[in-house]
Amino acid sequence: MPAKGAAARLAFDIAEADIWLEGGLVAQGLHEFYPAHAKDGAALQGFTLLLAAMRQRQHGRALIWVREVKAARQGGHPYGPGLAELGIDTSMVTLLALPDAKAVLRAAFDAARDAAVSAVVVELPGKSALLDLTATRRFALAAAEQDTMVLLARGEAKPCPSAAHTRWQVAAAPSRALEAHAPGAPAFVLDLLRQRGGRDGLHLILEWDRDSASFRTRDSAARATPLPRPASAVAVGGAGDTRRTRAAWPCLRLCRKPARGHAPCRALATGRAGRPCAGYGAR
């Protein structure tokens, strides 16, 4: 239990990260995430959702995911079985697809002020004049008042002044293949760009372990004994081309047609049927 007056933390249970962050991320705070490159949009979306799922497990309340309709057109719609495969409790997730940035921010702010919510993921790509310093202060205050974590996923945007507790850059990292060269666990490269009242500069390479619903470092993952995987976690159609390195977040989109150089894969989160998954085999 945190001391009286101290902010509750969402720990990574990774010594380096938790020491650097003084116990973990502020649980009732605002955190923002930017992609390292345009092609890292899927990794950005995946990491923020997994972080929100950790907070939901810790807190036991609902997870709200708010996005613009155009984000669905660009990146695809959520794929429930894929989210469940990652260990996300889809019965606790509410998705709001709204017509514009104004509606997204209004709904996200209302969700942040709701005592029945554990975490709010705000997916707002591109530059938005509405999401200024004042707006982020309102989010930070609402999060602190209602013990809610707010996560801003800012695809195709550049960092700007905000009241966020932390600011991160997210990129995909090559995953380590499982037996029979099946796609490995999602992996992410994280760089801490800013921490309010603390140090920046933290660099991590993390893998997501669906069995424990937590992140682990690449080194600790290499030492761990793999647990048996369900058949659905194996790539549909076989091992694919083992000469290529699979991307960190290989299966965010639903794909039924293989891109050159790899076999079709089962979707893990979102996508349009018939499109090859972006990044799979690209690194």
Secondary structure, DSSP 8 states (H G I E B T S, - for coil): ---TTS--EE--S-HHHHHHTTSSEETTSEEEEEESSGGGHHHHHHHHHHHHHHHHHHH-SEEEEEEEHHHHHHH-EE-HHHHHHTT--GGGEEEEEESSHHHHHHHHHHHHT-TTEEEEEEE--S--TTSSHHHHHHHHHHHHHHT-EEEEE-TT--------SEEEEEEE------GGG-----EEEEEEEEETTS----EEEEEEETTTTEEEEHHHHHHS------GGGS-TTSS--TTS---SSTTSS--SS--TTS-----SSEE-TT---TTTT--
